[in-house]
């Protein structure tokens, strides 16, 4: 089954589940509506997971999608963590989400567990199918992934239950191993291919390019440092080290010389690599979703990128997202949109 053509900007739906701060049902619905408005006549791309707020992200997204044409959006969710109701006396382990439903996460890579997890997601989302299913944060569960988790997901792909399968995590070296070993259509790699990090360029992206595996990037702001590089800003969910803070501030200063917001540069940069097809950015309100779209559409002069190299803020050997490069990569993805994402 062909990998769906992905819009280049997608909405990450973890914030809809009260990630770090409460979001109302109305705010969540308005966020999704703003993502559709930004997509215009093209499909919107929406990514969620049972992990996000113990199912709350999927529930809120499902209500926001009710009544919309199924062809108007591409939808991905994740498996690996099955949800169950809490036993009497148990408290939810919210893991950064607030006011979550009374449920618990259970790691489950059995065939039955994968099937049950997906069925639960479909029920919460109110849809008959999703387009992409990622095995989520599996770096500490590789024996189970190889033995049962990925074979179960591959069987669902062969049955036509899902169009594309892959892995989503922030450990690019593990992703590289999985792509090399398995028939992976697409990976979601968070935080490892950004203006501040090249890890995925060294380990994951060469394997994806060789295998024809598509890459969705998440965490383009490295959890906040590249959105607002102020003292105390988060980097990978903890306060940024002083050296990285200074580097982010220096990148922002060069961007300002060219009239470019740092967020716009951070969103554009990953598309320098030909395997990258989409960037997922979270939003916890309609204004944030509209701002993401505006930053993504912002014109960026080609002269910015070599200036960052000349000042030692980007390595000389990394690809640069020159307008001709980004356009050529996008055209290549469009031409290949009907093909399978990996070697078969």
Residue, then its C-alpha position, 0 to 999 in steps of 0.5 A: x500500500x502506498x505511503x500517503x503524501x504528507x503535508x510539509x507542516x503537521x500539527x503535533x497534538x500532544x499539547x491538546x492533552x494538557x501538556x504542562x498546562x491545561x487546555x480547554x476543550x474549546x481551545x483544543x477544537x480551535x487549534x485543530x480548526x486553525x491547522x485546517x485553515x492553514x492547510x487551505x485546500x491541501x490535506x492537514x496532517x495531524x499526529x497523536x498517540x494514546x500516551x498523550x494525556x492517557x488518551x485525552x489527545x485522541x479524544x479531543x482530536x476525534x471530537x474536532x474531526x467529527x463531520x470533516x471529510x476523511x480525505x481532508x486530513x492525514x492522521x497518524x497515531x502510535x502503539x506500544x503503550x496500551x491503555x487500561x482503566x485504573x484499579x481502585x486506589x491507583x493514581x494516574x502517572x500523568x508524565x507531564x500531562x495534567x488532569x488526565x483520565x483515570x487510566x494507566x499505560x502498559x507496555x504491550x508489544x504482543x500482536x493482541x496488544x498492538x491490535x487492541x491499542x490501535x482499536x482503542x485509538x480508532x474508538x477515541x478518534x471516531x474514525x475507521x482507519x488511520x494512515x500511519x501507525x508508529x511504534x512509540x519510544x521503543x528504544x528500551x524494548x527492542x527484543x519485543x519489537x523485533x519478536x512481536x511488535x513490528x511483525x504485528x504492525x507489518x501484518x496490519x499493513x499487509x491486511x490494508x488496515x493501515x497504509x504506512x508503519x514506522x517508529x517514532x522516538x528521539x533516539x536517532x541511532x536506534x531509529x537508524x538500526x530499525x530502518x536498516x533491519x526492517x521494512x520501515x515506511x516512515x520514521x518520526x524523529x524528534x529533536x535530533x535534526x535541528x539547527x542545534x543538533x546533527x545527530x540524525x544527519x550522521x546516523x539516521x538520515x543516510x540509512x533512510x536515504x539509502x532505504x527510501x524511508x521517509x522522515x518526519x521531523x519533530x522537536x524542531x525547537x528542541x522543546x523550546x530553546x529554538x523558539x525563545x532562547x532566553x535564560x532558563x529556556x528548555x532544551x530537551x525538556x530541561x533547562x538549556x546548558x549555557x553553551x547551547x543557550x549562547x549558540x542559540x542566541x547567536x543563531x537568533x542574532x544572525x537570523x535577525x540580521x537577515x530579517x528572519x525570526x529564529x522560529x522560521x529558520x528552525x522550521x525550514x532547516x530540516x528540509x535541507x535533507x532529501x529524506x525529510x518530508x514533513x515537520x510536526x509542530x505542537x500547538x496549544x491554541x489557535x494562535x500558536x497554530x496560526x503562528x506556526x503556519x506563518x513561520x513556516x511560510x516566511x520567506x528566507x533569503x538563501x544568504x542566511x545559511x552560508x552566513x551561519x556556516x561562516x560564523x561557525x554556527x552550522x557545520x560546513x559539511x551539513x546540507x543547507x536549505x537553499x530555496x532551490x534545494x528545498x524545492x527540488x526535494x519537495x518535487x522529488x517527494x511529490x513525484x514519488x508519492x505513489x511508491x512504497x517508502x522502503x525496500x521490499 
